[in-house]
Amino acid sequence: MKVISAEEVHQALSFPALVDALQEAYAGEYSMPPRQVFLLDEQGPGHDAFAVLPSWSEQLIAVKAFTYFPGAEPPYKSLYSKVMLFDRAHGEPLALVDGTTVTFWRTAGISGLATRLLSREDSQTMLLLGTGNLAPYIIRANASVRDLKKIMIWGRTRSKAEEVAGMMKEELPEIDFIAVDDRQAACAEADIVVAATGSHEPVVMGDWIKPGTHTDFIGNHHADKRECDTELVLKAKVYADSRVNAFKEAGEILVPIEEGVFTREGVVAELSEMCSGSATLRESAEEVTLFKSIGMAMSDLVGAGLAYRTVTQ
């Protein structure tokens, strides 16, 4: 059995190859039971948790397991994650893959896939809200599927936005990177808006978004929190990675439903339908699209599987 480190995952994966693999996988047959999250001490103050995310395709079986200890202090980390891969035909263990890096890559890969499927093909300007560890991956994934000329970066701390912009300018010198302070003006300019923040309050408002924009919300996993307001949901064609996940954890969708102005039927399609060709995607250059991502175990299988094949070929 192969043990694949974080460094090997980084060396093995690339965009748009991962976006291609995700699109192919979600267009095919797969199984994905609901993820299980267990609180280790329900009465304690720490919210320590352990989670298991299983999935399988015609080629592989995978289970991602992670621990979350938010109060961890050095030398320990708050999050540890591994993906175990098995051969689907015989059940043989194949690899233990670093799950933290796979999560970065596959999360950004889904963002790039949503951009490929829902944004205008002539999109040239992108706004990224969020400057965390995921930011460079989101930029790379989106730039791999659209010929972007300008990427604006906003963060609560301007120096972090400038740091991301400077780093990515060195990596992708053909793109103009700029840190911005005015979210409203940046939203009005962008063809693609991606939010990957830790905010519990909307950072994108519907009346800021121009016709034809594709929007993508990644950061929030709470039923009563959201990164965009109700107005944007009402003016957009709404998609989700998974209806099951969205109706449990996506405040962007659940809050408007609770307000009585949106319904579950308003979600046009989920990712498997979008990739298989059974869903209606963008139909005009004027439509606003909204994709809500929670995260799916199948994406971990695809990312870890691609890393395994690349490392062992």
RAKAMO-V443980 format. One record per backbone hydrogen bond with DSSP energy under -0.5 kcal/mol. CO is the residue of the C=O (numbers start at 1). NH is the residue of the N-H. Records with the same first field share a line. If there is no record, write none. Layout:
CO: NH / NH
//
This chain:
2: 4 / 96
3: 5
4: 98
5: 9
6: 10
7: 11
8: 12
9: 13
14: 18
16: 20
17: 21
18: 22
19: 23
20: 24
21: 25
22: 26
23: 27
24: 28
25: 28
29: 58
31: 56
35: 37
36: 52
38: 50
41: 44
48: 40 / 41
49: 68
50: 38
51: 66
52: 36
53: 64
55: 62
56: 31
59: 88
60: 57
61: 86
62: 55
63: 65 / 84
64: 53
65: 82
66: 51
67: 80
68: 49
69: 72
73: 76
78: 69
80: 67
81: 99 / 100
82: 65
83: 85 / 97
84: 63
85: 94 / 95
86: 61
87: 91
92: 87
94: 2
95: 85 / 97
96: 4
97: 83
98: 102
99: 103
100: 104
101: 105
102: 106
103: 107
104: 108
105: 109
106: 110
107: 111
108: 112
109: 113
110: 114
111: 115
112: 116
113: 117
114: 118
115: 119
117: 282
120: 123
124: 149 / 150
125: 191 / 192
126: 152
127: 129 / 194
128: 130 / 154
129: 196
132: 135
134: 138
135: 139
136: 140
137: 141
138: 142
139: 143
140: 144
141: 145
142: 145 / 146
146: 148
149: 176
150: 126
151: 178
152: 128
153: 180
154: 130
156: 158
157: 160 / 161
158: 162
159: 163
160: 164
161: 165
162: 166
163: 167
164: 168
165: 169
166: 170
167: 171
168: 172
172: 175
175: 177
176: 151
178: 153
181: 183
182: 186
183: 187
184: 188
185: 189
186: 189 / 190
187: 210
191: 214
192: 127
193: 216
194: 129 / 196
195: 218 / 219
200: 226
204: 229
205: 208 / 209
206: 209
210: 213
213: 289
214: 193
215: 291
216: 195 / 218
217: 293
222: 225 / 251
227: 203 / 204
229: 233
230: 234
231: 235
232: 236
236: 238
237: 290
238: 268 / 269
239: 292
240: 271
241: 271
242: 246
243: 247
245: 248 / 249
246: 250
249: 251
250: 253 / 254
251: 255
253: 257
254: 258
255: 259
256: 260 / 261 / 262
257: 260
263: 266
264: 267
266: 238 / 268
269: 240
270: 273 / 274
271: 275
272: 276
273: 277 / 278 / 279
279: 281
284: 287
286: 212
288: 237
289: 215
290: 239
291: 217 / 293
292: 241
296: 299 / 300
297: 301
298: 302
299: 303
300: 304
301: 305
302: 306
303: 307
304: 308
305: 309
306: 310
307: 311
308: 312
309: 313
//
